[in-house]
Amino acid sequence: LHLLSPKGFVAGAVHAGIKSTKKNDVGLLICDAPIPATTAAVFTTNKVFAAPVKIGREHIAASNGRLRGVVVNSGNANACTGAQGDRDARRMCSLTAMQVGCDPIQVLPCSTGIIGHLMPMQKIERGIVGAASKLGSSESHALQFADAILTTDTKRKAASTRIKIGKTQITVAGVCKGSGMIGPRMSLGMPPHATMLAFLTTDADIPAATLRRVLASSADRSFNAVTVDDHTSTNDTAVILASGMSGATVRSAHEVARFASALNEVCKSLAYQIAADGEGATKVVRIEVRGARTQSDANSIARAIANSPLVKCAMNGNDPNWGRIVSAAGLCGADFDPNRATLWLQGTKVFHRGRPVLFNAAKVSRSLDAKEVVVDLACNLAKSHATVWTCDLSKDYVTINADYHT
Amino acid sequence: LHLLSPKGFVAGAVHAGIKSTKKNDVGLLICDAPIPATTAAVFTTNKVFAAPVKIGREHIAASNGRLRGVVVNSGNANACTGAQGDRDARRMCSLTAMQVGCDPIQVLPCSTGIIGHLMPMQKIERGIVGAASKLGSSESHALQFADAILTTDTKRKAASTRIKIGKTQITVAGVCKGSGMIGPRMSLGMPPHATMLAFLTTDADIPAATLRRVLASSADRSFNAVTVDDHTSTNDTAVILASGMSGATVRSAHEVARFASALNEVCKSLAYQIAADGEGATKVVRIEVRGARTQSDANSIARAIANSPLVKCAMNGNDPNWGRIVSAAGLCGADFDPNRATLWLQGTKVFHRGRPVLFNAAKVSRSLDAKEVVVDLACNLAKSHATVWTCDLSKDYVTINADYHT
């Protein structure tokens, strides 16, 4: 299974010379079904949002959520580029529309890369023409597209699942990118900034309003629950295209729940892959906050722990420094009482109701030397729960971000 | 001028063996005026606050803000230590009271160091007796006390100033500690956690209510405007003792303003020293946000920039990466419009009204290779202004915090 397994999609990608590496940097993902795909997208809430985000939101609205596809480039974010940036993002759409035969408002543009540089439009134009000439629906096409969206990522990121709606099989698939400037806070209504991009496909037939609701909910539990450096990007976008080509309709509450569950699975896998490939990361740290007073409190506490450089460095050093975790829970303003809380690290209880617990520090330290570390905090105040994925903070993160140059 | 220059104070400090180094780790700062000092203190707002913070707040209230002095130790924070921690903090006060002849509620306890370990009370007791036997008012006594409060700090931190109130000279002085776990959010009403400690002395005669108000305001503009890792500690405390021994009374609005200005100067100098000595720091980064819609917006924007690991790494690498700064301003939820904003780095305009400005990147990069870097962002929305001090994020920060062990 891959991005193009759902019926009704083709993709193509090329290296157009925007990135200094030889890797793909322009890609097209197109719905080749008889009618355009039902589309929903969430965008960054950063008030500094890139031109493609602005134009993308316009196009989703103007096309009434029915798109032919997506044009994406990596290497340049087209952010903080003024009116020329807007024109360039529109031009990416019209060039794509010309190639695939649709209205420019039926194309969503996405960009990721450096901020504050005008787009190299000659290269972009060549890239779009090249990618259009290579459209296909094989796994190789899916991989080529997945590679075209990467920047500092060290790994391609993809996920997919297949379920039955009634007696008909549907597929939900996706690819994404994200490694640094990761602290997405995407919503349906607002514009994006750091960069996390996710492209999702399905051949289910689902109403636009339902798709929007399900995507927003899935994004909150996946992409919006990942943080590498909590720096919400100018370009964050997650978009799902539904071709309807499986013939399965998603209408009843039960069908919607099944579809949502499949989409959650794909989005969570993608989000996890972003945390695992966080800049300089040696491990994923999964923060589980249980028993918080409200959902907002649970999220705040989990994010405060996930974003504490002290906690992240301790994870890098396999240090069971629970004081940093408990104190991070207390600093974010959420309701929290250390005298009612219990904390486990990799399953070992290290703090209970205001007091330390005797534990074998060397053994717990060894257990932290793992690909995934689970920090489990029970607040014992009420019933709200949040999961946030992050990674450790290593010297390599500093190297990558101190030496990257403008 | 030093901490004991204001009339009416003595201090003493010893190495009691709490820290593994040979450095001082227990100190006393005592007001030896005929009547106890008028005292105000601000404490961490972390919901996980250490025992000395809890007891300190009780003593300030119970003594009606008239203290004989402060007992402080470094090497152990007495945080997350349950009921035994409370007893130990009270015992520190009663031991001190016995030595100097006062009521235990007239003593404020402060601790800094590791979280979650019971206090080594035999060492503490020996330390308090030893420090009491060494009390004196010389500069050497002030320095000994200043050293006793340090943990990962690489430098002693002190500041002082002298002004005239009417025809009488008064002195305001202070020492502080802080290097990691620095993101103080202290207030009059609430308890503290990461660790920043500041001890301030003055010989002005000032009413308790005025002193509280002036300290809270000064703390907001100084200690609460410093962030190294935005991790509000369990133990943050700033306390000022006013002996009244200069004979100068601070009563009229004009006198209060003059006193406040002197206290601001001392607190800002101490706060700056904390940023400069931030763990792994190679430089201070001063963030000036001007023209924000509200004071809260100005603070949020300045803190978002100061706490972005991407911005801090760029500063470490002398990279004029203004995209990270502008995008940090946009992500915090404050009102911000990039199309109205202008950004200067070390005085060079790099971004103006939504678009990049041509600048000599190599030259600006060289200008960032300095002991202090100024990031100046004009929002052009209204008139609110905030200053926040931070430092760069270096590989040494990771080394210090990944290798520190529990």
Interface residues (C-beta under 8 A of the other chain):
Chain A: T45 N46 K47 V48 F49 A77 A79 C80 T81 G82 I114 I115 G116 H117 G180 M181 G183 R185 H193 A194 D229 D230 H231 T232 S233 T234 S308 P309 L310 C313 A314 N316 G317 D319 P320 N321 W322 G323 R324 V326 S327 A328 A329 G330 L331 D335 F336 D337 P338 F351 R353 G354 R355 P356 A361 L393 S394 K395 Y397 V398 T399 I400 N401 A402 D403 Y404 H405 T406
Chain B: T45 N46 K47 V48 F49 A77 A79 C80 T81 G82 I114 I115 G116 H117 G180 M181 G183 R185 H193 A194 D229 D230 H231 T232 S233 T234 S308 P309 L310 C313 A314 N316 G317 D319 P320 N321 W322 G323 R324 V326 S327 A328 A329 G330 L331 D335 F336 D337 P338 F351 G354 R355 P356 A361 L393 S394 K395 Y397 V398 T399 I400 N401 A402 D403 Y404 H405 T406
